[in-house]
């Protein structure tokens, strides 16, 4: 028997949420064609979030909207330090990732500083990325990126502040020329993390960079 990760009730078909809790897990279905953010006008070429911005990533796909049951699970995973939730959500993300977004790519993730990872005991983005790579037989390179500068917590910062906070925070450990990448993370808020890594990869000759996240924050749902 499988138990709901929110309330503990019995679930069906190996789902991680029961029927009642699943009602509060919203899929991100109206996506901006430029940045992948939730938008009320998906037919427009840009949304309020990316309008007028030069972006280095090619596409971002987020499975859920960060709200309700999903935000509760992600908070429990990260701040409650529950590794098993990351593994379960990682498998679900892998099963629902668009093939055209991920095929033929090297899978990577935003690295944490050693002390931060030690305090949490795991990097949830690394677990999600590992599950996606294994499920689709993709190359996984956990050592490609390293964090070379301490940054402030991103929570509460706007796009400009997040961009400044992450500037030159990452470095590469090998050549990436001509390679295509998939950056996997748990939550996308302003896409500044994916954008900063994509910028670094493209600057060093990467061919294409896509992003895949479990959830997307949006002011429409909080």
N, C-alpha and C positions, 0 to 999 in steps of 0.2 A: 504494500500500500504506500502511495506517495502522499506526503502531507504538504499542505499549503504553507509557504514560507512566511505568510503574514499571520494567519489565524490558527494554523495547525490542523484545519479540517482536511478531510480526505479529498484528494483530487483525482481527476480522470485522465486517462491517456498520457500519463507521465508528465502532466502539466505542473508548473511550479506554483500556480495560484489556483484556488478553488473558484467556482463560478461567481460567487459574490465578490471576492476580492479582485477578480479579473475585470469586473465592471469598472474598476477605478484604475486600470492600466490602459492608458490611451496610446494607440499607435500613431506615429507621426506620418500622416498620409497626404497632407497638403504641403509639398516641399518646393522651396525656391529652386529654380533650375540652375542658379549661379552658385549659391552657397549651401543649399540643402536645408536651410532653416524652415521652420513651420511658417506658413504664410496664408493669409486669406485670399491672396491673388496668385495662385500657382502658375497662371498663364502669362504673367508678366515676366520679362527677362531678368529683373532684379527685385529684391524685396527691400523693406525699410532697413534691414540689417546690413546689407552689402552694397546698397546703391552708391555708386561713385567710387567704390574701393577697388584697388588693384589687388587681385588675389593670386597667390602662387599655387595653391592646390587646384586640382582639376574638378573633383567632385567630393561631396560629403554625404553619406547616408546615415541617418539616425533612426533606429528602430522604434523607439518610444518617445513620447513627450515626457519631460521630467516633471512629474506630478503624481499625486495619489499613491497607489501601491508601489509604483516603480521608484519614486523618490524615497519612499520609506525603506525599501530594500537596499538601495544604493547607500543611503545614510548608515544603515545597519552594517552593511558590508565594510564601509570605509572607517567609520568612527567607532563601530562596535567590534571592528577587527574580526569579522566572520569570513574566513577564507572560503568556506563551503558555498556561500552565496555567490561569490565570484566565479567559482567553478560551474555552478548550475546556470548562472546567467551567461557565462561564456559559451557553454554548449548551445544554449537557446539562440544566442546571437549568431553563432556559426551556422546553425540550421536555417536561419532566416536572412542571411546576408545575400544580396543580389550577386549572382555569379559574374555578371558583366563588370561589377565593381571591383572584384577581388582576383579574378583569374590571372595567372601569370605574374603575380606580384610578390615581392619580398615583404613579409609582414614585420612591422616594427611597432613601437609604442613609446610614449613619453617617459623617459627615465626619471627616477627619483634620486635625490641625494642619498648617500649611503646611510646617514643617520636617520633620515626620514623613513627609509625603508626598514631600518632596524627597529624603529619605534612601533611601526605598524605590523612588522614581521612579514609583509608581502606588499607587492605592487599590484593592485587590482587590474590595472591596464595590461600588465605583463601576462597575467592569467587569462584575461579575455583574448589577448592576441595569440597566445599559445593555443588556446582551444580552436580559434578560427583557422590557424595555420594547419593544425593536425587534422581537422575535419575535412579540409580541402587539399591536403597534401601540398601545401605551399612552403616555400623557404621561409624559415623563421630566424631572424638575426637579432637576438637579445642584447648584443654588445655593440651594435652599429652606432647608437647614440649614447653620449654620456653628458651628464649635466655638470657644467664647469663653473657655474656661478649660483650662489644662493639667491633665491627669489622669495618675495613676500607671498603669502597666501593669496590666491586669485579671487577668492570669494569677496564680494562687495566692490570689486573694481570694475570700471566701465571698460569699453573696448580700447580706448587710447591708453588708459592706465595699465591694462593687461599687456598690451603690446610693448610698452616701455618696460614693464616688469620682466618680460621674457627676452628682451633684446640681448642677443649674444649669450644666452643661457645654455645653449647646447653646442656640442661639437661632434664631428664624425671621427670614426676610428679607422676608416678605410675608404677607398675610392668607390664612388657610386655612379660613375659615368655610364650613361646609356641604360640604367636600370629603372624599373618601375616599382613603386612602393605603395603599401597600404598601411596607414597609420591607424592603429586601433586604440580607442580610449573609452572610458566609462561614460563621461558626460561632456557634451559640447555646449558651451555657453555663448561665447562670442566668436568661436573658431580661432581665437588668437594663438592657442598652443599648436594646433594643426597647421595654421598659417606660418608660424615661425619656423617650424620644422620643415615644412614644404619649401619655404624660402631658402633655407640652408641646403636642402637636397638639390633644388633646381640650380642654385648658384654653383654647385659643384658637379653639375652635368647630369643630374637625374632626368630621365625621360618623362616620367609622369608620376603624380602623387595623388592618391585618393585617401579619403578618411572614412572610417567606420566607427560609429559610437553606439553605445547601448541607448543613450537618451539625449535629448536636446532640450535645453532650457528655452523658454519663450515667455515673454510678458503676457501672452494671451492666457496662459495657464500657470498658476503659482500655488 
